[in-house]
Amino acid sequence: MTSGRSRPAPRPPEGTPPQAELARQAREVLADAVRIARWAATDRDADAGPLAGAGLERAAAELDLTPDQVRAGWDRARLAGLVELHAGTVRPGWRLQAWDRDDSAVQRGWVALFDAWSLVHPAPADVAATTVAEVVEAVPQVLSLLQLSAGPVLVPALLDLLQQRVAELHEERCEVPYGPQRDPAGPPAPEPPVDDALLPPLLDWALEGMAAVGALTLGEGQATLTPLGNWAVWVKLEQICVAAQSPAGNIEQSAEHMLRGCAALTPGPARAEYRAWLAARTVGSAVTELLSVARGEDALLRGLAFEALRVVGAPAEAEVRAAVDDPSLRPYALIWLAEYEGADPEEASEVLTREEQTWLWVDTAAAVADHGESELLVRHLDSAVQGNVPALLDEVRAVGHPRTVQVLVALAAAHPDPALAKAVRRAAFQVHTGGA
């Protein structure tokens, strides 16, 4: 039970610049990226691919930048959503079009860059990817200390915190710590320090990466959050607070259990639950887990997983775009991408072919048959693009959805019209026996 009162809007920490000033600073950080994105939008062929080769050299000459600066700015433009790659073709992103007039779009673009700091500043090539991933996962604790300190923090203090957090991650996963291990037959050995040799340079790498996106400044043996970085960390901490108040209590659940818990919620509360669950996880792991659930057999969870991915937004684009190649996810992924690129949600399904729309109709019917009421399944007939039952049955039989028989049997059992139910049951039998 809840009181019905919403949580008051949180206020940023005292001293946080107003939105217009934060947006100005974000525009300054991304100035080269915006110049390159606009150049690409006006001075290149519409079907040009990623900036490289002769195009990169021409951009450097016309923008008075070095090729390395152009390459770095181009990467930032992609990460910030200023340009988008569509099947090998580069197009201006919606944020580029709103850049001069929408401060919130600018801030969201910078936050997308901030979230991708480890891509902007690649990790040392001689360090194992798993070790790098642990440091990236531990960095939020480092940022929290910087934010709470409200001023410069010495690097040794940050290193101590990083070591503690990485050790905790190993303990949470019941993993063997780095370093020499004791002989199981011998006396217990004291646990060695966690990755003493690798963590100091990796901390330097992380601090340099966040400085590269404008989140902090580096001094002699110390680091300080910029106003932009301070604001971004506060936003992330607020998200965690929201997660801690998760209304349906799903924050600690797996993606599958969380989605099942949201199945009975109306869209608004469900989105709040998705945000709470996402705030407690790294974006990459959350997207991977949601898509893994979407690939399962439960059609209801498939649809809900893509609803949660709508809350993720831009950081999910690459994995959703890759999911287009998976037949079971293709219609959902295409609609997600259409909406992400600005299509009206009521019209987004128009990007699907007739066969894809029919496949989606069957998948949705499977979700209703498994989790809904009979009358909902009957009403679902009205959403079919075919317009009449005989045409629908012909195309449903041809589309090859693995749940076709079960859906048709459930529909036949639910429909009050005996003649129509008989036709649907006959179609189910034909699919089951392989008939035409």
Number of C-alpha atoms within 10 A of each C-alpha: 4 6 5 6 6 7 8 6 6 8 9 14 12 6 8 15 14 9 13 14 14 21 24 15 19 22 20 13 17 22 14 20 27 23 17 26 26 18 14 22 18 10 11 15 11 13 11 15 16 19 19 14 9 9 15 19 18 15 23 18 13 10 14 11 16 14 17 12 16 25 20 16 22 25 19 29 28 21 25 29 24 27 27 21 17 12 8 11 13 22 19 20 19 16 20 22 13 14 18 13 9 14 19 16 19 27 24 18 26 29 23 18 26 24 18 18 24 20 14 19 18 11 18 12 7 6 11 10 12 9 15 19 13 16 21 17 16 20 19 17 15 20 23 15 15 22 24 11 12 13 14 17 20 14 19 13 12 22 19 13 17 25 20 15 21 22 20 14 16 15 12 9 8 9 10 12 16 14 13 10 13 12 9 8 6 7 8 10 11 8 13 12 13 19 15 13 10 12 19 18 14 20 21 13 19 22 25 20 22 24 21 17 24 23 28 22 17 17 11 7 10 16 20 23 25 18 19 24 24 23 22 22 21 20 15 15 17 16 18 20 14 20 23 17 15 19 16 15 15 22 25 15 12 15 26 20 15 22 27 15 16 21 15 10 14 9 12 9 15 22 17 19 27 27 20 25 27 23 22 19 15 13 15 11 10 21 23 15 15 22 20 14 20 23 17 12 15 16 25 22 24 25 19 22 25 21 19 23 23 18 14 18 12 18 19 19 19 10 14 23 17 12 19 16 11 11 14 22 20 20 23 24 23 21 20 23 23 19 17 17 13 10 16 11 13 8 11 18 20 14 15 17 11 14 15 19 19 25 25 24 20 26 24 19 27 26 20 21 23 16 13 13 11 17 13 14 22 19 10 16 18 12 9 16 13 17 11 11 15 14 12 18 19 13 16 22 21 15 17 15 18 14 15 24 23 17 24 27 19 23 26 24 17 17 19 12 10 11 11 15 19 15 16 25 19 16 24 25 15 14 18 13 9 9 10 9
